[in-house]
Amino acid sequence: MNSRVPDIDIRVVDKMVEAALDEDIGYCDLTTEAVVSPDRRAVGNFVAESAGTICGLVVAERVFALVDDSVVFEPLVSDGDQVSKGDVFARVTGSARSILKAERVSLNFLQHMSGIATLTRTAVEKVRSFGTIVTDTRKTMPGLRALQKYAVRCGGGRNHRFGLFDGVLIKDNHIAVAGSIAAAVEAARSRVPHTVRIEVEAETRSQVEEALEAGADIIMLDNMSLDDMAEMVKLIGGRALVEASGGITCDRLPAVAAIGVDIISMGCLTHSSASLDLSLDIRLCETTNE
């Protein structure tokens, strides 16, 4: 099991889980309460229907706990672990009614987060030999950012700034309003703590030159061709960290990393990952001890 599971705030998790349960259950589970006796106990096995990186066990556990705190959730792997098709990666035991009520919400979180972790793992492996850092972006589903960024960490990637409050990234619209890159960097430098690095988005050679002259700590090469990025890496020459961004897919990763950029940010990790195929197989307990 993975002993280096990234931290996540359970208070944040519970808010998201409660909202999801309210949305799904409403005032009752009409089907379950109509067909399942309240005294029935069941056991359910979570099964990987395809290979990938598991993520969201900590969230699934909270789903069952908030539905019925007597239900026992037993993870058999850790968030961030690899599973093969057919592997049982968690087990749940308790009231059949409670398990059925929590089934879909727990799977929704697990499938979505595992999909992000799996795609991130693929991306990280493609650039591992280059030592390039793979990060996410702020292109996340509203309300799910903490879970999506946690999934990226479970897949071996890193997080870009979490929100507008914890990093300075001067983009094209900031430059347009400030008047120039130099003016934007100067204004930011005078107002943010010295511990905060300043990043500038650049689309052309002249913008890269201006960002260097202004003293940017990080320069994001946005939507550049491989040839242009290679030229800009040589121009920057280690005077700032270099981030590549914009339309970068897993297939392009090795070529981009080979240029010598320090960081590659990928919005697709959170906004375009396919859910990992997972299921919950439920059966009635055959003995009172099960």
N, C-alpha and C positions, 0 to 999 in steps of 0.2 A: 504493500500500500504506500501511496505517496505521503511522506512525512512533512512535505513542505507545501502544504495547502495555503494559498493566499488568504489573508484575513478579509472578512466581510462583516459589517455591522448588523447583528441580528435584529436590532430595533428597526433598521431600514428594511430588512427582509420581511419582518412581520407586517409592516405597513403595506407592502406590495402584495403579500399573501392574503391579508385580510380583504383588500380591494378585489383581488381575483376571486376569492371565495364568495364575497357578496355578489359579484357579477354572475357567477355560475350557479350558485345554490338559491340565491334569493331568499324566500321565506321557507322553502322546503325542497327536498329532492322527491318530487312527486312519484316517479317510477319506483325508486328504492323503497320508499315507505309503503307503497301499495303492494309490492311483491315479496319483500324480505322481512321475515320476523325479527323483532328487536333482539331476541336472544341468540340469534345465529352468530357464530364466530367463524372467521375465515383467515386464511393465510394467502398472501400474494407475493409472487416472485417478479421482480423487475428484470426484464430480459432485453439484451441488446440484439436487435434484429439486423444490425449491421455493425461493422467495426468502426471504432472511433475513440474519442477522448470524452470520458464522462465528466459532466459538470452539472451542479445543481442539487447534489445530494443534501447539502445543508439546507437548501430551500425546500426540497420535498419533505424533509423531516419536519420542518415547521408547518407545512400544510397539514400533515396528519395530526400534529400536536394541537393545532388550533381548531381542527374539526373535533378531535376527541383525544384528550391527553392520556387516555388509558391505552391507546394503540401503540404498539411497539414497532419502531422503525429501526431496522438493522442494516446499515451499509456494509457491503462486503468488499468494497474498494473505496478509494478516496477520490475526491474531486481532483481532476488532473491525471488520473490513471487511464491507461489504454485498455480497451476491452475488445474482444473478438466477437464475431457473430455467434449468437447462442449462449453467451456468458450470462449468468445470473449475477447482477451487480448489487442488488439490495433486496431485502425481504421485509414484509410488513405483516403483523399479526394483531388481531383484535376483532372488534365488532364488524361484522360483514357490512352493516349499514354505513358505518363510518368510513370503511375502506372504499366502498363504492362512491360515497359522496366526495372523497378526496382524490379519487383516481384521475380524473381528467385534468384538474388543476396541477397536480403533482407532475403528470406527464408533460403538460404544456411547458412548464418551467424546465424540466429535465431535457426535453427534446430541443428546445430553443437554445438553452445555454450550452448543451453538449455540441450542438451544431456549430456554435461560435468557437468553442474550444477546439473542435476538430479542425476547422478551417485555419484557425490560428496556428495550430501545431504543424499543419502542412506548410504554411508560409514560413514559419520559423526554421523548419528543417531545410527548406530550399536555400536559405542564406546562412546557415550555421557556419559553413566553412569560411565565409567572408568576415565573420564577426559583426555583421550588420544587425542593428536593433530594429525589430518590427513593432510598430505601435498602432493603436486604434486612432479614432478621431472622435469628434462630438456628433457624428452622424449616427445617432442612436434613436431607438424608439422612445418617445416621451414617457417618462415615468419609470423606465426600465434601465436607465443608464448605469446605475450601480451594479446591477446583476450582469449586464452585458460586458462591462469593463472587468468585472470579476472573472467572467468566463474567458476573456482574452488573457488574463494573467494565468488562469488554469491551463491554457493552451501554450504557455511559455512566452507569450508576447508581453509587451509593456503598455502602460497607459500614457497617452498624450494628456494634456491638461484635462481635468475632470469637467470643468465648466469655465465660464468667463471670469470667475473670481480667483483662479489659482495659477494663472499664467498670462503672459503678454504675447499675443500673436497679432502683429500688425499686417492686416490684409489689404487688398486693393481698395476696398471702400473706405478704410481708415486713412489710407494714403490720399485718396481723392478729397476727403474732408479736411485732412490736416494740411494739404497743399504739397507735400513732398515726403519722401522717405526720411530725409534728414530731419525735417520738422517733427515728424511723428516719433522718431526715435529719441530726439532731444526732449520732447514733452514727456514721453514715457520714462526716460531715465531720471528726470527731475521729480517724478511723482511716485514711482514705485520703490519699494525697499531695495537696497543694494544686493540683497540675497536672491532677487528674482531676475532670471535671464530674459533677455528681450529677443524675440524671434520676428523676422521679417519675411513675408511672402514675396518672391520675385519671379517674374515671368520672362524677363529679358536680361541680356548682359548688362545693359545700362543700370537696371534696377539692382542687380547684384553688386555692381561697382559702387553704387550709391549706398547700399546697405553696409558694405565693408567700410566705406569712408565714414559712415555714421557710427560705426562701432557696434553693429548688431552682433549678438552672441551666437545666434543660430540663423541660418538662411535657408528658407524653404524654397526649393526649386519646383515650381508648380507647373504641371502639364508640359514639361519640356521633353524634347526628343532625346534619345540616348546620346547622340552626338553632342547636342547642346549641353546636356548634363555633364558629360565628360569634360567639355571645355570649361564649364563653370567650376568643377571640382579643382581643376588645375589653376584657374584664376584665383580661387579662394585660398588654396595652398595652406590649409590648416589654420587660417586666421579666424575661422568661425566653424562651428559644427554645421554639417550639411545634411539637410533633410530632403528627401525626394517624396513628392506627393502628386496625386492627380491621376486617376485612371489606371493605377498600377494593379495588375492582376497577378495571381500566383505564377502564371506562365512567364510573366516578364521579370519576376523577382531576381533570378540569378543574374540576368544581364544588367539590371539596375545596380545590384549589389557589387558586381564586378567593377563598376566605374569608380567605386571608392567612397560612396556616400556613407555617412555615419548612421543615418536613421531612414527608414522607409515607413511612412504612415499610410494606412489602408482603411478607407471608409467601408469597404466591402466586408470587412471582418464582422461588423455589427449590423449593417443594413442589408446584406445580400447573402448571408450564410444560410444553407439549407438545414432544416432541422434533422437531427440524427434520429433514425428510426428505432424507437424503443417501445416496449409494451409492458403491461402489467397483467400477469396471468393469475387469476384468483380462483381458489377452491375452498370449499368448506373444510373446517378442521374436523378430522375424523375422531380425535380423542380430546378429552377435556384438558389434557396436558399440552396440547399443541397450540 
